[in-house]
């Protein structure tokens, strides 16, 4: 007869497993597990086999194991994970490409009933048509202010009905109605919440950034620095060339308006003087014609 492990033994085994994974893998995904069932998790584990491992457990156990490993190895970077282990979450340790693993995880979606008390991530709309329910359910629809009619011995919904708006909690009556209609408006899957790599925790949105996105963001940042530096006359490396040009233009303007001069200004003055002479020569016949008239 197999001897059941005590709670203390299970904790030790869990900590050993966590330590082994932390030694073997350097990249971790923190995933939300709300409404994800065990069968779904099994499918995800099989899909990731070979390059990734899914580890579930109580948050206190995960945090404790991370702290113990960090203290034992001196790898304090792992402690940056601790504040993000909140709510129903799990860890995916991976050697694969983070973006590819994230996309693979998102494929395993399962339709589910709208449970009472759950915040709806979408607008739930019931389209008009036959419900397949017998007329004895008419009062139930009336209680929810849903216009119906009896057609061929079944209840028909007359107009589209927005049952639950996005961000609202699903009520008991709404959940019961959706169950009666066999509607599964929600899809449940592991959701990548945060990514850990090289001691940093960041949003999964960063996994989908392209080189062009990074170049655009950098260019936008430089433009903001240039605008701000010019506005407050604060020199920075990005704005230095423009500030030198502006300063030269100011000094040149003073030189042109006064007797003050310097080599560059002297060239400009000579060029302008030569230009004025050419204009005067060109305009002389015009002036003479006017005098004759």
C-alpha positions as CSV (number, residue, x, y, z in Angstrom):
1,X,0.0,0.0,0.0
2,X,1.4,3.4,-1.0
3,X,2.2,5.7,1.8
4,X,0.8,9.2,1.3
5,X,3.3,12.1,1.6
6,X,2.8,14.5,4.5
7,X,2.3,18.2,3.9
8,X,5.8,18.9,5.0
9,X,7.2,16.3,2.5
10,X,5.1,17.8,-0.3
11,X,6.5,21.3,0.4
12,X,10.1,20.0,0.3
13,X,9.4,18.2,-2.9
14,X,7.9,21.3,-4.4
15,X,10.8,23.4,-3.4
16,X,13.3,20.9,-4.9
17,X,11.3,21.0,-8.2
18,X,11.3,24.8,-8.2
19,X,15.0,24.9,-7.6
20,X,15.7,22.4,-10.3
21,X,13.7,24.4,-12.8
22,X,15.3,27.7,-11.8
23,X,18.7,26.2,-12.4
24,X,17.7,24.7,-15.8
25,X,15.7,27.6,-17.2
26,X,16.5,31.3,-17.4
27,X,13.2,32.6,-18.9
28,X,9.8,32.5,-17.1
29,X,6.3,33.5,-18.1
30,X,3.8,34.4,-15.3
31,X,0.4,33.3,-16.5
32,X,-3.1,33.9,-15.3
33,X,-5.1,30.7,-14.7
34,X,-8.7,32.0,-14.1
35,X,-11.3,29.4,-15.1
36,X,-8.7,27.1,-16.7
37,X,-9.5,23.5,-16.1
38,X,-7.1,20.6,-15.4
39,X,-7.8,18.9,-18.8
40,X,-6.9,22.2,-20.5
41,X,-3.7,22.4,-18.5
42,X,-2.8,18.9,-19.5
43,X,-3.2,19.8,-23.2
44,X,-1.0,22.8,-22.7
45,X,1.7,20.8,-21.0
46,X,1.7,18.3,-23.8
47,X,1.9,21.1,-26.4
48,X,4.9,22.7,-24.7
49,X,6.8,19.5,-23.9
50,X,10.4,19.5,-25.0
51,X,11.2,23.1,-24.4
52,X,8.9,24.4,-21.6
53,X,7.5,23.3,-18.2
54,X,4.3,24.5,-16.5
55,X,4.5,24.8,-12.8
56,X,1.4,25.4,-10.7
57,X,1.0,25.8,-6.9
58,X,0.0,28.0,-4.1
59,X,1.3,31.6,-4.3
60,X,2.9,31.3,-0.8
61,X,4.8,28.1,-1.9
62,X,6.0,29.8,-5.1
63,X,7.2,32.9,-3.3
64,X,8.9,30.9,-0.5
65,X,10.7,28.6,-3.0
66,X,11.9,31.7,-5.0
67,X,13.2,33.4,-1.8
68,X,15.0,30.2,-0.6
69,X,16.7,29.7,-3.9
70,X,17.7,33.3,-4.2
71,X,19.2,33.2,-0.7
72,X,21.0,29.9,-1.4
73,X,22.5,30.9,-4.7
74,X,22.8,34.7,-4.3
75,X,20.7,35.3,-7.4
76,X,18.7,38.1,-6.0
77,X,17.4,39.1,-9.4
78,X,14.8,36.3,-9.1
79,X,13.1,38.2,-6.2
80,X,11.8,40.7,-8.8
81,X,9.3,37.9,-9.6
82,X,7.8,37.8,-6.1
83,X,5.6,41.0,-6.3
84,X,3.9,39.7,-9.5
85,X,2.8,36.4,-8.1
86,X,-0.7,37.6,-7.1
87,X,-4.1,36.0,-7.7
88,X,-4.5,32.8,-9.7
89,X,-1.2,32.4,-11.5
90,X,1.2,29.8,-12.6
91,X,4.8,29.8,-14.0
92,X,6.0,28.6,-17.4
93,X,9.7,27.9,-17.5
94,X,11.0,27.9,-21.0
95,X,14.1,27.5,-23.2
96,X,12.2,28.5,-26.3
97,X,11.5,31.8,-28.0
98,X,9.3,33.8,-25.6
99,X,7.0,35.1,-28.3
100,X,6.5,31.7,-29.8
101,X,5.8,30.1,-26.4
102,X,3.3,32.9,-25.6
103,X,1.5,32.4,-28.9
104,X,1.4,28.6,-28.4
105,X,-0.1,29.0,-24.9
106,X,-2.8,31.3,-26.3
107,X,-4.0,28.7,-28.8
108,X,-5.4,26.5,-26.1
109,X,-8.8,28.3,-25.6
110,X,-11.9,26.5,-24.4
111,X,-15.4,27.9,-24.6
112,X,-17.1,28.3,-21.2
113,X,-20.4,29.3,-19.7
114,X,-20.8,32.7,-18.2
115,X,-20.7,32.1,-14.4
116,X,-22.5,34.4,-12.0
117,X,-20.2,37.0,-10.5
118,X,-17.6,36.9,-13.3
119,X,-16.7,40.2,-14.8
120,X,-17.5,40.0,-18.5
121,X,-14.6,40.7,-20.9
122,X,-17.0,41.3,-23.8
123,X,-20.5,42.6,-24.6
124,X,-22.9,39.6,-24.4
125,X,-25.6,40.0,-27.0
126,X,-28.4,37.5,-27.7
127,X,-29.5,37.6,-31.3
128,X,-33.2,37.3,-32.3
129,X,-34.5,33.9,-33.2
130,X,-35.8,30.7,-31.7
131,X,-34.5,29.7,-28.3
132,X,-35.7,26.1,-28.5
133,X,-37.4,26.5,-25.1
134,X,-41.0,25.7,-24.5
135,X,-43.6,28.4,-23.6
136,X,-43.3,27.7,-19.9
137,X,-40.1,29.8,-19.9
138,X,-41.8,32.9,-21.0
139,X,-42.0,34.4,-17.5
140,X,-38.2,34.0,-17.2
141,X,-37.6,36.1,-20.2
142,X,-40.2,38.7,-19.0
143,X,-38.3,39.1,-15.7
144,X,-35.2,40.1,-17.8
145,X,-37.2,42.5,-19.9
146,X,-36.5,40.4,-23.1
147,X,-39.4,40.7,-25.6
148,X,-40.5,37.3,-26.9
149,X,-43.2,35.6,-28.9
150,X,-44.4,32.0,-29.2
151,X,-43.7,30.4,-32.5
152,X,-44.4,26.8,-33.4
153,X,-44.4,25.8,-29.7
154,X,-41.2,27.5,-28.8
155,X,-40.1,30.8,-27.4
156,X,-38.6,33.2,-30.0
157,X,-36.6,36.3,-29.1
158,X,-37.9,39.2,-31.1
159,X,-35.0,41.8,-31.1
160,X,-31.3,41.7,-30.3
161,X,-30.7,42.0,-26.5
162,X,-27.5,43.3,-24.9
163,X,-27.6,41.0,-21.9
164,X,-24.3,42.0,-20.2
165,X,-22.0,44.9,-21.1
166,X,-18.2,44.6,-21.1
167,X,-16.8,45.2,-17.6
168,X,-20.1,44.3,-15.8
169,X,-20.5,41.3,-13.5
170,X,-22.7,38.5,-14.8
171,X,-25.8,38.2,-12.7
172,X,-27.4,35.0,-11.6
173,X,-30.4,35.4,-13.9
174,X,-28.2,36.2,-16.9
175,X,-26.0,33.2,-16.2
176,X,-29.0,31.0,-15.9
177,X,-30.5,32.2,-19.1
178,X,-27.2,31.7,-21.0
179,X,-27.0,28.2,-19.6
180,X,-30.6,27.5,-20.7
181,X,-29.7,28.7,-24.2
182,X,-26.5,26.6,-24.1
183,X,-24.5,29.8,-24.9
184,X,-20.8,29.8,-24.1
185,X,-19.8,33.4,-24.7
186,X,-16.5,33.3,-22.9
187,X,-13.2,31.6,-23.9
188,X,-10.8,30.6,-21.2
189,X,-7.1,30.2,-21.6
190,X,-3.8,30.8,-19.8
191,X,-3.1,34.5,-20.2
192,X,0.5,35.7,-20.2
193,X,0.6,38.5,-17.6
194,X,4.4,39.1,-17.2
195,X,7.7,38.0,-18.6
196,X,10.9,37.4,-16.7
197,X,14.3,37.4,-18.5
198,X,17.8,38.4,-17.4
199,X,16.6,39.7,-14.0
200,X,13.9,42.0,-15.5
201,X,10.1,41.6,-15.4
202,X,8.2,43.3,-18.3
203,X,4.9,43.3,-20.1
204,X,4.2,40.6,-22.8
205,X,3.5,43.4,-25.2
206,X,7.2,43.9,-25.5
207,X,7.4,40.4,-27.2
208,X,5.5,41.8,-30.2
209,X,7.6,44.9,-30.8
210,X,9.4,45.0,-34.2
211,X,12.6,46.7,-35.0
212,X,10.6,49.5,-36.7
213,X,8.5,50.0,-33.5
214,X,11.7,50.4,-31.5
215,X,13.2,52.8,-34.1
216,X,9.9,54.9,-34.1
217,X,9.9,55.0,-30.3
218,X,13.5,56.1,-30.2
219,X,13.0,58.7,-32.8
220,X,9.9,60.0,-31.0
221,X,11.9,60.2,-27.7
222,X,14.7,62.2,-29.4
223,X,12.2,64.6,-30.9
224,X,10.7,65.3,-27.5
225,X,14.1,65.9,-26.0
226,X,15.0,68.3,-28.8
227,X,11.8,70.3,-28.4
228,X,12.1,70.5,-24.7
229,X,15.8,71.5,-24.7
230,X,15.1,74.2,-27.3
231,X,12.1,75.5,-25.3
232,X,14.1,75.9,-22.1
233,X,17.5,76.6,-23.7
234,X,19.0,73.6,-22.0
235,X,21.9,72.0,-23.9
236,X,21.9,68.3,-24.6
237,X,23.7,66.1,-27.0
238,X,20.6,65.8,-29.2
239,X,20.1,69.6,-29.5
240,X,23.7,70.8,-29.5
241,X,24.0,71.2,-33.3
242,X,20.7,73.2,-33.5
243,X,21.8,75.4,-30.6
244,X,25.1,76.2,-32.3
245,X,23.3,77.1,-35.5
246,X,20.8,79.3,-33.6
247,X,23.7,81.1,-31.8
248,X,25.6,81.6,-35.0
249,X,22.5,83.1,-36.6
250,X,22.0,85.5,-33.7
251,X,25.6,86.7,-33.8
252,X,25.4,87.1,-37.6
253,X,22.3,89.2,-37.3
254,X,24.0,91.5,-34.8
255,X,27.0,91.8,-37.1
256,X,24.8,92.7,-40.1
257,X,23.0,95.4,-38.2
258,X,26.1,97.0,-36.7
259,X,29.7,97.7,-37.6
260,X,30.9,94.6,-35.6
261,X,32.3,91.9,-37.8
262,X,34.1,88.6,-37.8
263,X,35.5,86.4,-40.7
264,X,32.3,84.6,-41.4
265,X,30.2,87.7,-41.1
266,X,32.6,89.6,-43.4
267,X,32.0,87.0,-46.2
268,X,28.2,87.4,-45.8
269,X,28.5,91.2,-45.9
270,X,30.6,91.1,-49.0
271,X,28.2,88.7,-50.7
272,X,25.2,90.9,-49.8
273,X,27.0,94.0,-51.0
274,X,27.9,92.4,-54.3
275,X,24.3,91.3,-54.6
276,X,23.0,94.8,-54.0
277,X,25.4,96.1,-56.7
278,X,24.1,93.6,-59.2
279,X,20.5,94.5,-58.5
280,X,21.3,98.2,-58.9
281,X,22.9,97.6,-62.3
282,X,19.9,95.4,-63.3
283,X,17.4,98.0,-62.2
284,X,19.2,101.1,-63.8
285,X,17.4,100.8,-67.2
286,X,14.1,100.5,-65.5
287,X,14.7,103.6,-63.5
288,X,15.9,105.5,-66.6
289,X,12.7,104.5,-68.5
290,X,10.6,105.8,-65.7
291,X,12.4,109.2,-65.7
292,X,11.8,109.6,-69.5
293,X,8.1,109.0,-69.0
